[in-house]
Amino acid sequence: MMIIKNVRILGGEPVSIRADDGVITEVAPGLDAPGAIDGGGAIALPGLVDLHTHLREPGREDAETVQTGTQSAARGGYTAVHAMANTSPVADTAGVVEQVWRLGREHGHCDVHPVGAVTVGLEGRQLAELGAMADSAARVRVFSDDGKCVDDAVLMRRALEYVKAFDGVVAQHAQEPRLTGGAQMNEGVVSGRLGLTGWPAVAEEAIIARDCLLAAHVGSRLHVCHVSTAGSVEIIRWAKSKGWNVTAEVTPHHLLLTDDLVEESPVGAYNPIYKVNPPLRTRADVEALRAALADGTIDIVATDHAPHPVEDKETEWPAAAMGMVGLETALSVVQEAMIETGLLDWAGVAQRMSALPARIGRLPGQGRPLEAGEPANIMLYDPLARIEVEPSAFASKSRNTPYEGMTLPGRVVATFLRGRPTVLEGKLV
């Protein structure tokens, strides 16, 4: 038996939560027992679910491992993550996805659900073993070549048709490669001043428009990764108005940061910490993304946690790797961008960071309401805390955060995976 007392579910009135054998058995005021965990008035949310995490194992254990990545996830309040396929070897066979899945089970900090590659080797020429991965022990339901776009329309159509057989979804990294050759940052005024090759918004928007049409044509599920432009929002809104089965995500960094930082960062211009794919966009894009997340056009927040070793980021801008870590700061950034601006309440955050990601990924045991009979996947969060971001304190193996030195709201107090604490008092258990 476990009792967590004095918590506010979705920010409501204080209650206690009792769990037995990993399942919530009672939610009521006043429950107590020796050894009960005092939540101190923290907000209780269902354990967060990330649809877009790079754990780097196998192949880039210098950047992250399944162990350190899931520890980072637990510190961020996550009880499940989807591990992207761009590992080495690529997760394009049943054997590789089962390896990642088993590593997740061994380390136990959160559930790990491998994402299968759409094409062999992420090379965009031949479909990977989608059916074998779906039938494997990992039960893969999300497929993506993330990091690369499935730019061949015929292959994308075939992938969408194939995954229908097992209720899978293709998660597209929308980037027309012929429009982004050598691109370094968002195409606009800032890229012009800095002399960096621009990354036009249309490179993202053209692929999204094409794939929405393909998904409608074959009657399949499409998920759009890391939406970053106002134009993309309008295309997705149009597709949803047609009743097409299209979902979309936005990252925390695209809800808060803009391309101005490439020119005006605290340490000067050309700081590669702000180099990311898709690139940081304009303030108008940020406002459009926030509004779209609030009104449901964009369904979920996904971190695109992309760890890199220091030598891959602390170099000249053109040579630097693209990506940012995000699991341990995600909820704080969402609080800053969406709660403190009045665009969402805590129920809305739970929907977009837990319930809907679990639904898209077909995870029946995650994202459930904190009610009797449901799995005890719970995170406790203190929204009144103010924490200065210190990368050396991260559980992640990598430190490439754009928030270093910033003061962000909120702190994850505790995380429980099926009733077992993985984080208490903000520390790994």
N, C-alpha and C positions, 0 to 999 in steps of 0.2 A: 504493500500500500504506500502511496505517496500523496501528500496533501500540500498544495501550494495555496497559501492564504494571503488575503489582502491584495488582490489583483483586480484590475478593471478590464474586463473583456471588451475589446474594441473601444476602449475609453469610457465604458459605462460605469455603473455603480460598483463598489468593492464587493467581491465575492471570493469564495475559496473553490479550488478545483481538486477533486479527489480522483486518483487514477489507480487502477489495479491491473497488473499483468499487461501494462502498456495501453490500456483502454480507459478513457474517462468514464467514471461510474457515477459521479455526482458533481453538480455545480450549484452551490448555494452559499448564502452568507453564513459566516460563523463556524464553518467546519474547522476543526483543529485536532491535533494529536501530538504526542511527543515526537520530536524530530521534524515537524512540519516546516516547510520552507516559507519564510516570510517574504512576500513579493514587494513589500514596502510601498504599495500603491501603484506599482508599475502597470503599464498597459500590457495586456496579454493578447497576443495575436496567434493564429495558427502558424506553425513553422513555415518559414518562407521557402519558396521553390524557385530555383533559377533554371530557366530554359536554355541558358547560353553561358557555359563556363569552359575555360580552357585549363585542363589539369596537367597537360604537357607530357604525361606518362602514358605510354612508353616513348623514350627517345630524347626528351629534353628535361631530364631530371635536374639539370643545373638551374632551370627556371622555376619548376614546381614539380611536386609529386602528388599522387592521389592522397597520400597522408597529409602533406602540408596544405594542399588545396582544400581538403575537406575540413581540416582544422580551421582554416581561414573562413570557410563557409559557416561552420558552427559559431565562430566568433561573431559573424554577421547576422546570426539568427536563422540560418538556413537549415532545414532538415532534409532537403533533397536538392541535387544539382544534376543537370544534364551535361555530360562531358563531351566536348566537341571532338570531331574525328580527325583533325589535322595534327595527328601525332606521327611518330616515326617508329615502326611502320604505321601507315594510315589505318584507321579503324574501318576497313572496307571488307572484312571477312568476319565470320562468326567467331573465329579463334581470337582475334584481337579484341572485339567487343566483350567477349566473355572474360578475357584477361583483365580489362579495366573494371568490369562489373565485380569480379572476385576481389580485386584489390580494394574496392570500395567496401565490400562486406567485411574484409579482414580488418580494416582500420576503424570502421564503425562510427565515425564522427557525424556522418550524414549518409543518406542513401545516394548512391551514384548510379545514374542511368546513362549508359553510353549512347551517343548519337552516332549513327552509322553514316559513312560516306555515301553520297549519291553515285559517284563515279569512281572507277578503279584508280587508286593513287591520287585522287582529286584532280585528275588530268583532263576531265571533261570529254573523254572519247568513248568510253564504254561504261554501261551501268555496272555498279558493284553488285555484290551478292545480297540484294535487299531482302529477298525472301528468307535466305539462310540466317541472316542477322535477326530478322523478325522471329524466326522459330528457335533461335538460340536460347540459352539460359538467361541471357540479358534481356530478352523480349523487347528488342529495339522497336520503337514506334516513331521516332523522329530521325529524319535523314537530312544531312546537310553537307555541302562542300565548303562550309564557312571558311573564310579566308580567300576563297575563290568563288566566282560566280559560275553557275551552270548556264553558260551563255548560249549553248546550242539549243535552239528551240525544239528541235526534234527529240533530243535527249531529255529535255525538261518535260516534254509532253509524255514521253514513255515512263519517266519516273513517277509523274503524277498518276498515270494509269496503273502502274504496278502497285503502288502503296495502297490503293483502294481495297485490295484483296484482304488486307489485315488492318484496316482502319489506321494506316500510318499517315504521316504528314511530311511534306517536303518543306524544309526551312531554307529559304533562298537568301544568299548574300548578294544583294542587288547591286551589281557594278558592271556596267558594260565595259569590257576591257579595252575596246578600241577607242573609247572616249577618255580613258584614264591612263594611258601610257606615260610613265614617268611622273605622274601626278604626285604632288607632295603635300598639298593642303587645299582647303576650300577655294574654288575659283571665285575671285571677287576683288574688291579694292585692296584688301590686305595682301593677298598673294601678288598683286601687281606691284605694290610698293616694295615688297621683300624680294621680288624677282624669283619666286618659287612657282613651278609649274602648277597650274590650277586644276582642281578636281571638280568638274561641273556638276551641278545638281541633276541635270538631265541624264547623266550616266546612271544614277540610281533610279530615277523616275521612269525611264524608258523600259528597264527590266521589270519593274513592278507592274507597269501597265500591261506589258506582254504576258506576264505570268498570271495576272488576275484573269485575263482573257482565256489563257490555256486552262486554268483551274476550272473556270466556268464551263468550258467546252467539254472537258472530260468528267466533270462532276466530282472533283477530288478536293482534298484539303491542301491549302497553301498557307504557309506562315512566312511572313516577311521579317527578316532579321534587322536589327538596329536601324530603324527608320531615322533619317536625319534631316529631311528637308520639308518645307511647307508644301511643296508640290507633291511630294510623296503622300502626305496626309490627304490631300484632295483626291488623289487617285484611289487610295484605300477607302475613303469615305464614299466615293462613287461606286466602287465594287460592292461595298456592304449594302448600299442602297438597292442594289440589284438582287440582294439575297444570296450572293455568292459566298462560298465557305472559305473566307480569307480572314486570317488573324495577323496581328502585327505586334512588334515590341519596340520599345525605346530604351536606351541605356540611361543610367543616372547621369553620366557625363554630358550627354546630349541635352539633358533637361536643365543643365546649370551653366556649362562653359561655352564660350564663343571663340571664333577664330581670331579675335583681337588679341588673345593671350599669346599667340605665336609671335606677335610684334611687341607686346607690352607686358610680358611676364615679369614677376618680381626680380628675376635675374637677367632680364634683357631679352632681346629678340632671339629667335631660332632655338628656343629651348625644346629639345626633342621629347620632353615629358608630355608635351601636348600633341605629339604626332600619333594619330590614331586612324583606324579604318572602320567606317567612313570618317572623314575628317570632321573636326569641330566646324560648325556652320555659323550663321549670323544670329544676331539677337532676334530678328524677325522669325527665323526658323525655330529658335528655342521657344518663343512664345506660342507658335503654332503647334509644336510638339506637346507643350504643357496642356494647351486647350484640347488637343486630340486625346491625350491620356485621360483628361477629366471627363470628356463626353463619350468615351468608349470607342472612338474611331481607332485609336491604338489600344489594344487589349491589355498589355502587360508591360511591366518593367523587367528587363533582363540585363544582367551586369556586363556581359561580354568581358568577364574577368580574363585579362590577357597578360600573364606574368612574363617578364623578360629579365635575364641577368643584367647586372649593372653595365657590363661591357657592351651590351647590345643597345642600350639607351643613352649612355653618357658618351656620345660620339657626335660627329658633325651631323647636321640635320639630314642630308640626303642618304647617309648610310645607316641611320638609326632605325631600329625596328618600330613597327606600329603597334600600339596597344597600351592599355592601362590596367592595373589591378583594380578590383572594385568590390569584392565580396564584403569586406569589412567596413566599408563606408556607404554602401548602397542605401540602406534605410535612412541614414542621416541626410544624405543628399536628397532623397525623396521628401523627407520632412521639410528640408529647406525650400525645395522647389514647389512642392504641392500642398503640404499641410499649412505651412506658415504663410502661404499666399492665399489660403482659403479655397483652393481649387479641389481639394479632396479632404474627406474626413478619414478616421482610422478604419472604418469599415470599407471605405473605398480603397485604401492602401492594401488591406488584407485581400480584397478581391483581386487586385492587380499584381500582387507580389506572392500570392499563395494559391487561392482557389482557381483562378483562370490559368496560370501556368501549369498547374497539376492537371487541369482538364485538357489543355492542348496536348500535353505530353502523355495523356492517358495513364495517370498515376492515381488509382482509386484510393490508396491509403494516405494520400497527402492532400493538403489544401482543404481539409474538412473543418467544419465549424467546431468551436470548442463547446461541445454538448455531450451529455451522457450517451455512451454507446459509440463514440467516435475515437479514433486513434489519438493517443496523448502526445501529439506532435505540437509543441508549444514553444513560443518564444516570449520573453518578458523584456520590456523596453521602457527606459526612463526618458521621456521626451523633454524633461526640464534640464537635463544635463547639458553642459557645453564642453566639448572636448577639442583640444588642439590636436590635429592629426600629426602623429609621429610615426613614420614608416618603420622605424626600428622596432616598434612594439607589435608589428603585424605578425600573425601566425604564418602568413604566406612566406614562401621562400624568396619572393621578389619584392622590390621596394618601389616600383615605378608607378607612383601615385601622383596625380596632378594636384592633390589637396594638401600636400605637405606644408605645415605651418598655418593652414587655415583652421579657424574655429568653426566646427560644425555642430548642429544641435543633436541631442539624443545620444543614448548609449544602450547597447544590448547588455542586459543584466544577466539573463540566463537563457539557455536553450535546452529543450528536452526532446529526445528522439524516442518515441514510443514509451514515454514515461521515464526514460533513463537520462539523467543530466549529462550533457556534453560540455556545457558552460555554466558556471555558477559564479556570481559576483564579477562577471566579465572575464573570468579566467577559465581556460580549458580544464576539464576534469579528467 
